[in-house]
Amino acid sequence: MKNIISLIRTHKIKSICIVILLIWYYFSLPKQLFSEPTSTVIESKDGQLLGAQIANDGQWRFPSSDSIPSKFSASIIAFEDAYFYKHPGFNPISIAKAFWQNIRAGGIERGGSTLTQQVIRLSRKGQPRTYFEKLIEIILATRLEFRHRKDKILKLYAANAPFGGNVVGLDVAAWRYFGRNPHDLSWAESATLAVLPNAPSLIYPGKNQQRLLEKRNRLLKKLFEEETIDQLTYELAIQESLPQKPFPLPQIAPHLLQKVNKEYVGKRVKTTVDKALQQRVNIVVKNNYNILKQNQIYNIGVLVLDVKTRKVLAYVGNSPTDNEHQKDVDVIDKPRSTGSILKPFLYAAMLDAGEILPNTLVADVPTQIASYNPKNFNLEYDGAVPASRALSRSLNVPSVRMLQQFGLDRFHHYVKELGLTDIKYNANHYGLSLILGGAESNLWDLCKSYAAMSSTINHYEETSGKYYTNEFVSPTFLSDFKVDFGKISTEKPIFDAGSIYMTYQSLKEVNRPQGEENWEFFDSSKEIAWKTGTSFGYRDAWAIGSTKDYVVGVWVGNADGEGRPGLVGVSTAAPILFEVFDVLPKSKWFTTPFDELEKIPVCSKSGYRASEICEQVDSVFVQRAGLKTKACPYHKWIHLDESEQYQVNSSCYPINKMKHTSWFVLPPLEAFYYQRKNPSYKNLPSFLPNCLSSDKVVMDFIYPKESVKVFLPKDFDENTNQLVFKLAHNIPNIKIFWYLDKDYIGTTQTFHELVFSPKPGKHVVTVVDELGNEIKRLIEITE
């Protein structure tokens, strides 16, 4: 009985021991064999290497690849482990041979390890090469064979094998030693890499070339003898030379790599970038950088987006400058003064709200709003200009007046809806300068907004007159990320398709830079809606353009904010924009969204809806919101005498002899400048003598426009400079009488300019024409 109990107890102990051993065996292998940091790697949309950043431990170690090239697989198995696909993780025959050879040599000369054992040894860094360690490796190797298939084990080896220096893994080795993807290597190159991990500290490119050549050729001969390669391949392979020194890794999109590394450190990221396009854009940027740096302009950013998918096709975060000029700064996401680049959004917003029609006349005259005194870039004025032309010519004064008319808070709301993240303050913080560069934005957000407007027109066509709710979505540079445009809706996202289309029609007419002026006469030319911008002080130059398929954004300047003469959007950023569009496929122009447009009669002179007295009327398409705009206010009925030389009224002329006609009349100040560039403009005729004028506004000050403080400087002789007052009048050759306070100071006729020297203090300037019309202006002279 005691013997039976003893046997049972012994059996239980053995069973427990076996269970414990099985549990230990199961858990003996860590879930993650390799925990070393890996390099951040970015690839193009088709898997080509764009760039990599060294791992945190100073090693070039790429994340494990999805596949192993067949040539390397055949080479490494023939060289290291001929029975790889047959053994359970260790090869008893190889171990026995190695054991006998080591005994005869009196030391360790041969390991006899399989590739599976080598994976285990690589994962157990720093362990001594003893027989006990070899036993542990064998046990863990069999456990690894249970966990993974052979192909996975081979991938682990290829990703972690040392290839000399700080090069770890097949992927890095192929790029460092041959400058190519491992799948593109020849048999000779694959064999070279197969023999390197055997002794990476002793044999590597540039050192011990003869020994490396002999090992490679022995492996090639073995591949030939095993009929893995044919004789011709073998003979050609042994003639190939060995690499002499490592190649630098590609750095085709270094700033995108920085961006990816912030969020995906140590990962292999497949991007949306088109490698061929990226390389071409890099060349465009480099060529222009070499020109611009002669004017001490050192930094350039270029972003190319696919409108339909909102994917980044090219990302050039900076020019190939030096450390002194912030070459590592990614200027694409840095806030900079917007210059005029927001003007199309204001134009589209006013169209969308029914505030204007595309060609509505906007005043372009000297303007002072409180202490703000905007000026056009060329310091000239047109008097009145169609809104579309004001946009295409990027006139500042009309834009400020349009913003004042539309409402600063109202436009600020639109801008926030666009998702311009760097506009962080309220509307009053920016004031009316918001439209001229008083705010900051970045190239990423601006390109996103232009792409969203283009996409709105495209989707309106594709959905037969509907919109997507999430049109103004941020772009992506991740290939596996699909942009969500939201649901289809009848509600417009921000702007309706008709207003955007009209805006683009205007932007298409922007005068192109030198060399592109006659684009419309060439069939190969591309129709592009584009806009430039230049910030105050010549610190930032912008150019953003869109076709149906692509948006290209360019910023040029200095990352440290230094301004430079000639740093203007049309001369520095625009040439780059068109060079980039030249390397993009040609796109068709946007499909006209007729359902969002209405054909109506429009006054050809004023651009307003035609009234019954407009003498020249055009039938044109306008946005549907434009139907609520007012009729032309500039055409008026006037009464002429029988000779049609004078204006008359019932106070001086028989009604039955009057001739009634429609006349295009601009306010006096607008007319003064308008006539200079439009010689066909006719001023109103003078009134017949003895007629009482019924006009309320026939004249206006050119300077000063409103009550102002005036400082009169002294010249080199210490004499105080005089003050020049200017006036515009609707009636030519009329006499104007000038008064300072109550004192008469002079008379002007035809050209109404008067020079005088008022004393310091507050004064009232009064002007009276010979018909009795009077206006006043308050000024204050300071010393």
SVG drawing of the C-alpha trace seen along z (x, -y; Angstrom):
<svg xmlns="http://www.w3.org/2000/svg" viewBox="-45 -137 88 139">
<polyline fill="none" stroke="black" stroke-width="0.4" points="0.0,0.0 2.8,-2.4 4.5,-1.6 1.3,-2.5 1.0,-5.8 4.6,-6.6 4.2,-5.9 1.1,-8.1 3.0,-10.9 6.0,-10.5 3.6,-10.5 1.9,-13.7 5.3,-15.4 6.4,-14.5 3.1,-15.7 3.4,-19.0 7.0,-19.4 6.0,-18.7 3.1,-21.3 5.6,-23.8 8.0,-23.1 5.3,-23.4 4.1,-26.7 7.7,-28.0 8.3,-26.9 5.1,-28.7 6.0,-31.9 9.8,-31.7 9.7,-33.8 8.8,-37.5 5.8,-38.7 8.0,-41.3 11.5,-40.0 13.0,-43.4 12.3,-46.6 15.1,-48.7 14.0,-52.1 13.5,-52.2 13.9,-54.9 11.0,-57.0 10.5,-56.2 8.2,-57.9 7.3,-56.4 5.6,-57.7 2.1,-56.7 3.5,-53.7 5.9,-52.6 9.1,-54.3 11.5,-55.7 11.2,-59.5 13.3,-59.8 14.2,-58.4 15.3,-59.8 17.9,-57.9 16.6,-56.0 16.9,-57.4 19.9,-55.1 21.9,-56.4 21.3,-53.3 19.9,-53.2 17.2,-50.6 14.0,-50.6 10.8,-49.1 10.2,-45.5 9.2,-45.3 6.1,-43.4 8.1,-41.2 11.6,-39.9 13.1,-40.0 13.3,-36.6 16.9,-37.0 18.0,-37.9 15.9,-35.1 17.5,-32.5 21.0,-34.0 20.7,-34.1 19.3,-30.6 22.0,-29.1 24.7,-30.9 23.4,-30.5 20.8,-27.8 20.2,-25.4 17.6,-23.4 15.7,-26.4 12.4,-25.3 12.9,-21.7 14.2,-22.0 12.2,-22.8 14.4,-25.7 17.7,-24.0 19.7,-21.6 21.3,-18.7 23.7,-17.8 25.1,-21.4 25.3,-21.6 27.3,-18.3 29.6,-19.4 30.2,-22.7 30.8,-21.0 33.4,-18.6 35.1,-21.4 35.3,-23.6 36.8,-20.7 39.5,-20.1 40.3,-23.9 40.3,-24.3 37.9,-27.2 34.6,-28.4 35.1,-28.7 31.7,-27.6 28.3,-28.2 26.1,-25.8 23.2,-28.1 20.1,-28.2 18.6,-31.5 15.9,-30.9 18.6,-30.6 20.3,-33.7 17.1,-35.7 17.0,-34.6 20.7,-35.5 20.0,-39.0 17.1,-39.5 19.3,-38.5 21.9,-41.1 25.0,-41.0 24.7,-37.3 28.0,-35.4 28.6,-32.7 28.6,-29.6 27.2,-26.1 24.6,-26.9 23.5,-30.0 23.4,-27.9 21.0,-25.5 18.7,-28.4 18.8,-29.6 17.8,-26.2 14.8,-26.0 13.7,-29.5 14.2,-28.8 11.8,-25.9 9.3,-28.1 9.7,-30.8 9.0,-28.2 5.7,-27.4 4.8,-31.1 5.6,-32.2 5.7,-30.8 9.1,-30.5 8.6,-33.6 7.9,-35.8 11.1,-34.5 13.0,-35.4 11.6,-38.9 12.7,-39.2 16.2,-38.2 16.3,-40.6 15.0,-43.5 17.5,-43.1 20.7,-41.6 23.8,-43.8 25.3,-45.0 28.3,-46.9 28.7,-50.3 25.4,-51.6 23.4,-49.9 20.9,-47.4 18.5,-45.5 18.2,-44.7 16.2,-47.7 18.7,-50.2 21.7,-48.1 20.3,-48.1 19.9,-51.9 23.2,-52.6 25.4,-50.3 23.6,-50.3 21.3,-53.3 18.3,-51.2 15.3,-49.5 16.2,-45.9 13.6,-44.5 15.6,-46.2 19.0,-44.6 20.8,-42.2 21.9,-38.7 25.5,-39.9 24.2,-42.7 21.8,-40.4 24.6,-37.9 26.9,-40.7 24.3,-41.6 23.7,-38.0 27.3,-37.5 27.7,-40.7 25.9,-39.8 28.3,-36.8 31.1,-39.2 29.8,-42.8 32.6,-44.2 35.3,-42.6 34.0,-42.8 32.0,-45.7 32.1,-47.9 35.3,-49.8 37.3,-47.5 38.7,-44.0 37.4,-44.1 39.2,-40.9 37.7,-38.8 34.3,-40.2 34.6,-39.5 35.7,-35.9 32.8,-35.2 30.3,-36.7 31.6,-34.8 31.6,-31.5 27.9,-32.1 27.1,-32.9 28.9,-29.7 26.8,-27.7 23.6,-29.3 24.7,-28.3 25.5,-24.8 22.2,-24.4 20.6,-25.8 19.1,-28.8 20.7,-30.9 21.8,-30.0 25.4,-30.1 25.0,-33.4 23.6,-35.1 26.5,-33.6 29.2,-34.8 27.7,-38.3 27.2,-38.4 30.8,-37.7 31.9,-40.5 30.0,-43.1 32.1,-45.4 31.6,-45.8 30.3,-49.0 33.1,-51.3 31.4,-53.6 27.9,-54.1 25.3,-56.1 23.3,-58.9 19.7,-57.9 17.2,-59.7 15.9,-63.0 13.3,-63.9 10.7,-65.4 12.7,-66.2 10.2,-68.6 7.3,-66.2 9.5,-63.7 9.8,-66.1 6.0,-66.5 5.4,-62.7 8.1,-62.1 6.3,-64.2 3.3,-61.9 4.6,-58.6 8.1,-58.4 9.8,-55.1 7.1,-54.1 7.1,-53.3 4.5,-55.7 3.1,-55.5 2.2,-59.0 0.2,-60.4 3.2,-62.1 3.9,-61.4 7.7,-60.9 8.2,-62.0 6.2,-65.2 8.0,-65.8 11.4,-65.6 10.3,-67.9 8.9,-70.5 12.2,-70.2 14.1,-71.2 11.8,-74.1 12.3,-75.4 16.1,-74.9 16.4,-76.8 14.3,-79.7 16.2,-79.7 19.4,-80.1 18.0,-83.2 16.2,-84.7 19.1,-84.3 21.0,-86.9 18.5,-89.3 18.9,-87.8 15.6,-85.9 16.3,-82.5 13.1,-80.5 10.4,-79.0 7.5,-76.7 5.4,-74.8 2.3,-72.7 0.4,-70.7 -3.0,-69.2 -5.3,-66.9 -8.7,-68.7 -10.8,-65.5 -9.2,-63.5 -7.6,-66.4 -4.3,-64.4 -0.9,-66.1 0.9,-65.3 4.0,-67.4 5.3,-69.0 8.4,-71.2 8.7,-72.8 11.7,-74.9 14.3,-75.7 17.7,-74.0 19.3,-76.8 21.7,-76.6 21.5,-76.5 22.1,-80.2 18.9,-80.8 16.7,-78.2 16.8,-75.4 15.1,-73.1 12.1,-75.3 8.9,-74.0 7.4,-77.3 4.2,-75.6 2.5,-75.5 4.0,-78.8 1.7,-81.8 2.7,-84.7 1.0,-88.0 -1.6,-87.2 -1.2,-90.2 -4.0,-90.2 -4.5,-86.4 -7.8,-86.7 -9.4,-89.1 -11.1,-86.2 -12.9,-85.1 -14.4,-88.6 -15.4,-88.7 -17.1,-85.3 -18.8,-86.2 -20.3,-89.4 -21.5,-87.5 -22.9,-84.7 -24.7,-87.3 -26.2,-89.1 -24.2,-92.3 -22.7,-92.8 -22.8,-91.4 -19.5,-90.2 -18.9,-93.5 -20.5,-96.0 -18.6,-99.3 -16.6,-99.9 -15.1,-103.2 -11.4,-103.5 -10.5,-107.0 -8.3,-108.3 -9.8,-107.0 -9.4,-107.6 -11.5,-105.7 -10.8,-107.1 -7.0,-106.9 -6.7,-104.2 -5.6,-105.4 -5.2,-102.4 -3.4,-102.9 -3.2,-100.8 0.1,-99.1 0.8,-101.4 -0.3,-104.5 -2.9,-105.3 -6.7,-105.4 -9.2,-104.4 -12.1,-106.4 -14.5,-103.5 -13.7,-99.9 -15.7,-96.7 -15.4,-94.5 -14.1,-91.6 -11.4,-93.7 -10.6,-95.1 -10.0,-91.5 -8.0,-90.4 -5.8,-93.5 -5.7,-93.2 -6.6,-96.8 -6.4,-97.6 -8.7,-100.6 -11.7,-99.0 -11.1,-95.9 -11.2,-98.0 -14.3,-99.8 -16.0,-96.5 -15.1,-95.1 -16.5,-98.2 -19.7,-97.8 -20.0,-94.1 -19.2,-94.4 -16.0,-93.6 -17.6,-91.2 -19.6,-89.5 -16.5,-88.8 -14.5,-87.7 -17.2,-85.1 -16.7,-83.8 -13.0,-83.6 -13.4,-81.6 -15.8,-79.2 -13.0,-78.7 -10.9,-77.2 -8.0,-79.6 -6.6,-78.6 -4.1,-81.4 -6.8,-84.1 -7.3,-83.8 -8.5,-87.3 -11.8,-89.1 -12.6,-91.3 -11.8,-94.6 -8.3,-93.4 -7.6,-93.3 -9.8,-96.1 -10.2,-96.8 -6.5,-95.9 -7.8,-92.3 -8.2,-92.2 -4.7,-93.6 -2.6,-91.4 -3.4,-92.6 -4.0,-89.0 -1.8,-85.9 -2.4,-82.5 -0.3,-79.6 0.1,-77.9 -1.6,-74.7 -4.8,-76.4 -5.0,-78.7 -4.5,-75.8 -7.1,-73.8 -9.6,-76.7 -8.9,-77.1 -9.1,-73.4 -12.5,-73.3 -13.9,-76.0 -12.8,-74.1 -14.2,-70.9 -17.5,-72.6 -17.9,-73.3 -16.9,-69.8 -19.2,-68.1 -22.1,-70.4 -21.7,-68.9 -21.2,-65.3 -24.3,-65.4 -26.5,-67.2 -26.9,-70.3 -26.1,-69.4 -23.3,-69.9 -21.3,-68.0 -21.6,-69.1 -17.9,-68.8 -16.3,-70.4 -13.7,-72.5 -12.0,-69.5 -8.2,-69.4 -6.0,-67.7 -4.1,-64.5 -0.6,-63.2 -1.4,-59.6 -2.2,-57.2 -4.5,-55.0 -6.6,-57.9 -9.7,-58.8 -11.0,-62.3 -14.6,-62.4 -16.6,-65.1 -19.7,-64.4 -23.2,-63.9 -24.8,-65.2 -27.1,-68.1 -29.0,-70.8 -27.4,-73.4 -24.3,-75.1 -21.2,-74.6 -20.1,-78.2 -20.3,-79.7 -22.6,-78.5 -21.1,-77.0 -22.2,-80.0 -20.4,-82.6 -17.3,-80.5 -17.4,-80.0 -17.8,-83.7 -14.9,-84.3 -12.7,-81.9 -13.7,-83.5 -12.3,-86.7 -9.1,-85.1 -8.5,-83.5 -8.1,-86.9 -5.2,-87.9 -2.3,-89.3 0.3,-86.5 4.0,-87.1 6.6,-87.7 6.7,-84.9 3.1,-83.8 1.4,-87.0 0.0,-85.5 -1.2,-82.2 -4.7,-82.3 -3.3,-82.2 -1.7,-78.7 -3.7,-75.5 -1.3,-74.0 -1.9,-76.7 -3.8,-75.9 -6.8,-77.9 -5.9,-78.6 -7.7,-80.7 -4.9,-82.2 -4.1,-85.0 -1.0,-86.6 -0.3,-88.5 2.4,-90.7 2.6,-91.7 3.5,-95.1 7.2,-95.7 7.8,-93.1 8.2,-90.3 5.9,-87.7 5.1,-86.8 2.2,-84.5 0.7,-82.8 -2.1,-80.2 -3.8,-78.8 -6.4,-76.2 -7.6,-74.1 -10.4,-71.6 -8.0,-68.9 -5.1,-70.6 -4.3,-73.4 -0.7,-74.8 0.3,-77.1 3.7,-79.0 5.1,-81.2 8.4,-83.1 10.3,-85.2 12.7,-84.9 11.9,-82.7 13.2,-85.3 10.8,-87.9 13.3,-90.1 11.8,-92.1 13.5,-92.6 12.9,-95.0 11.3,-93.2 9.8,-90.5 6.4,-90.8 4.0,-88.0 3.7,-88.4 7.4,-88.6 8.8,-86.0 6.0,-83.5 3.9,-83.5 6.7,-82.3 7.2,-79.3 3.4,-78.7 3.3,-78.4 6.4,-76.3 4.8,-73.8 1.6,-73.8 3.7,-73.2 4.8,-69.8 1.2,-68.8 -1.2,-67.2 -3.5,-69.6 -6.9,-70.1 -10.2,-71.1 -11.8,-74.3 -14.6,-74.0 -18.1,-73.0 -20.4,-76.0 -23.0,-75.5 -26.0,-76.7 -28.5,-75.7 -26.9,-78.3 -26.8,-81.0 -29.4,-83.3 -29.2,-85.2 -30.4,-88.8 -30.0,-92.2 -27.0,-94.1 -26.0,-97.7 -22.8,-97.4 -21.3,-100.6 -22.0,-100.1 -22.3,-96.3 -25.5,-96.6 -28.9,-95.2 -30.1,-97.2 -32.7,-99.9 -35.2,-101.0 -33.0,-104.0 -29.6,-102.1 -28.8,-102.8 -26.4,-99.8 -27.5,-96.5 -25.8,-93.1 -27.5,-89.8 -25.2,-87.9 -25.2,-85.0 -24.9,-86.1 -25.2,-84.2 -28.7,-83.6 -28.2,-85.7 -27.5,-88.6 -31.2,-88.8 -31.7,-90.8 -29.1,-93.5 -30.4,-97.0 -30.7,-98.5 -28.1,-100.7 -27.8,-103.9 -25.5,-105.7 -27.9,-106.4 -30.0,-109.4 -32.5,-111.4 -31.2,-114.8 -32.9,-117.6 -31.1,-119.5 -31.9,-122.5 -32.7,-122.0 -28.9,-122.3 -28.1,-119.6 -25.2,-121.8 -26.7,-122.8 -28.7,-121.3 -32.0,-123.1 -35.0,-122.9 -38.3,-124.5 -36.8,-127.5 -35.2,-128.7 -36.5,-126.7 -39.9,-125.7 -40.7,-122.1 -42.1,-121.4 -38.7,-122.3 -36.6,-120.2 -34.8,-117.1 -34.7,-114.2 -31.8,-111.7 -30.2,-109.1 -26.7,-110.0 -24.1,-107.9 -23.1,-110.0 -20.4,-109.1 -20.0,-111.0 -17.6,-113.9 -14.5,-112.4 -14.9,-109.1 -15.6,-110.9 -12.4,-112.9 -10.2,-109.8 -12.4,-107.7 -12.2,-110.2 -8.4,-110.0 -8.5,-106.3 -11.8,-106.4 -11.6,-109.3 -15.0,-108.4 -16.6,-109.3 -18.7,-112.5 -19.2,-115.0 -22.6,-116.5 -23.1,-119.6 -23.2,-122.9 -26.5,-124.5 -27.8,-127.2 -27.1,-130.6 -29.8,-131.8 -30.9,-128.2 -31.0,-127.1 -29.1,-123.8 -30.9,-121.0 -27.9,-118.8 -27.1,-118.1 -23.7,-116.6 -21.6,-118.1 -18.2,-118.4 -16.0,-116.7 -12.7,-117.1 -9.8,-115.0 -7.7,-116.2 -8.4,-116.2 -11.1,-113.5 -12.3,-113.9 -11.4,-116.0 -7.7,-115.4 -4.7,-116.6 -2.1,-118.0 1.6,-118.3 3.5,-120.8 7.3,-120.0 10.0,-122.5 12.3,-122.5 16.1,-122.8 15.8,-126.6 13.7,-126.3 10.6,-127.5 7.3,-125.7 5.9,-123.9 2.6,-124.9 -0.6,-122.9 -2.2,-121.8 -6.0,-121.4 -7.6,-119.5 -11.2,-119.4 -13.2,-117.5 -16.4,-119.0 -18.9,-117.4 -19.1,-120.4 -16.0,-121.3 -14.7,-124.9 -16.8,-126.0 -15.4,-128.6 -14.7,-127.6 -14.3,-130.2 -12.2,-129.1 -12.5,-130.4 -10.3,-129.7 -12.5,-130.2 -14.4,-133.4 -11.5,-134.8 -11.5,-134.6 -8.2,-133.0 -8.6,-132.4 -10.5,-131.2 -9.9,-128.1 -11.3,-127.1 -10.9,-123.8 -8.1,-122.5 -9.2,-123.0 -6.0,-123.0 -5.1,-125.7 -1.8,-126.2 -1.7,-128.2 -0.1,-128.3 -2.6,-128.2 -1.4,-129.0 -1.3,-126.2 -4.7,-125.5 -8.2,-124.4 -9.6,-125.8 -12.7,-125.4 -12.2,-125.3 -15.2,-126.3 -15.6,-126.1 -18.5,-127.5 -19.1,-127.1 -20.6,-129.8 -24.0,-128.0 -24.1,-128.3 -23.2,-124.7 -21.1,-124.6 -19.1,-122.1 -16.9,-122.4 -14.0,-120.5 -12.5,-120.8 -8.7,-120.6 -6.2,-121.0 -2.6,-122.2 0.0,-121.1 3.6,-122.3"/>
</svg>
